[in-house]
Amino acid sequence: MLDFKTNDIVKFTVKDQEYYGKVEKVTPTKLTVSDLEDYETHVLSKEKATRLEPVLLDEETYKKFAQYEITVQDIIKDNVVERIVNKDNYVITLEDIFCVIKKLIREVHDKERFINEWFCYFYDVLVNTEYRGVDNSFYNRNILLGEVLQALMDYAFFDFDFGFDKEYTELQHFFEDERKPLINRRYPRYAKINLLLQLENENSLNCASEEEVALYKKFALELCESGNERGLLAVGYGSYGGNRVFACDWKKSEECMLKLIETVDDMPDKALYANTLGYIYYYGRCNNGIPEYEKAYHYFSFAAFNRVYEAEYKIADMYQHGYSVPKSTETARSIISRLYNENLEYIQNGQFDCKFADIAFRMGNLCKVRENLYNPDIDTMLMYYYQASFAIRMRMLESDYYGDRKVADAIETALRDTKEIMNFKHSDKVRRLSISSILYDYLSKGNALDVKAKMLSSGKCKLTIQPHKKWQERYPKRLFITIPELDMCGLYNSITVTVIPCGENEIFCPDKMFTVDSIEGNVFSFDGFPMLFCEDCLFEIKKPKNDSQKHRFVSVQFTPGGKSYDYLCDDTSIKVGDNITLSANGEEKEVTVVNVFEKTESETKLPIKAYKRI
């Protein structure tokens, strides 16, 4: 009896029908075989199967096969391509595929024969082929391989009329140019767009080499001139205030945005371009500094209707000051209040690259304008300015938006002036009549809190409050807490509060851990059932001891222009632009450092324990 092994290719019989399959399991008397055609699994006795010997191809023969000089029929007669073994592990090259393309163009061939006797075998081979040591990331052998494979797939799987002239020319140019400097090579349009996409982030552009920057400018201008959206974006936003590649040119930026508005219909892209035009006209950047409010309102309205937050709060500004619209502080307050509640959740989720700073700043400014009151609400104003200050600092650590420095300066000036008016001083602890203002926003978003209560011998009660972890949630949403008196504003894993009864009142509190999902007055409840009564009590809060401890981080990108990932890093020699090796998903990968910064734990998106360390 034959000694079968797993992965053997066999011919087997089921109900007098012959099939070909791969052995998945072997027992003393039976085989489990997967049909090579429909992948159906069969269990059969060993005498029903015949082992087919592998056909070993040496490097020279396999290369001929790869170049379509020989086909499956020349190698085996039963068409069971699974029998073919690449004995010397020859790696198919672009030059081999170029030979195939030339044959498809120059020689009369049978499409069905090509598909069955070459493509069906090499499709999986090409999908799993990756060339090492490529010299750039936006256009190389791997990217070109993918493009040619896609063309072959379209030819094989769809009824397209393919001449392969484009692929032939692209391969020919690639081989002729491969040893030339990058700036002197010929590139297809998709490669130019690839580079613009990889360097569209300001950090990525600043980390790029001089050669990449020169190519970026060349491609951006060429694509912009042809009316391509990606080129118009690169030139339009590059000229909006200027960047490493383009000098500030408001007229050029306006020209690009107007072309994009005319040619692009997809949302939210069209709305974002309208918002950019709104800013250009609002600040008179193409009119010698004289605002063009009617034009600004036109474009801001379109963007705001499509939920662009910047446009919405700029329209609120226009109503607050009566710029080309009827002056109405209440209209402005209505818009800003709604935006504040919506964007607060972004900050609570650690999404710092949002517009919360601009909106919280406006909430503070609106506190100065209180009809029917003699004095502005200074305490609330200070709270909003604290939140705006925190949010703009976090945003500037992650991105480099045009104008953020001015926004930050305006917020810090307002914060400083408000403190001076109040003769404000920080303290180590604060006592409040209510705690609901600190926790209400968190609970109102459908979150819950775990409370650990401990009665003290003095009659006081110590509460340790932390976010309740939901099912399948790795880390619970953290508490966004703002207490100016303690110089506290940020995301906290927990807060400790001492409840002090006033007069003869007592605290009703279970001496254990419990969960609450709402707070009304100073009564904590879960599902409507009161869990903790703290009526007529004072709440004493102290700033966490480690709140000022700084942690050093680096942000890295695994692919140029891709998503950034933050790692703890105490090695001060690592700087922006360095390439370092990290372990990710069990593999060693080279990554680029795009940012280095320091944060306290209350300034991080996740708890410190959640970050990996380099």
Disulfide bonds with the S-S distance in Angstrom:
none
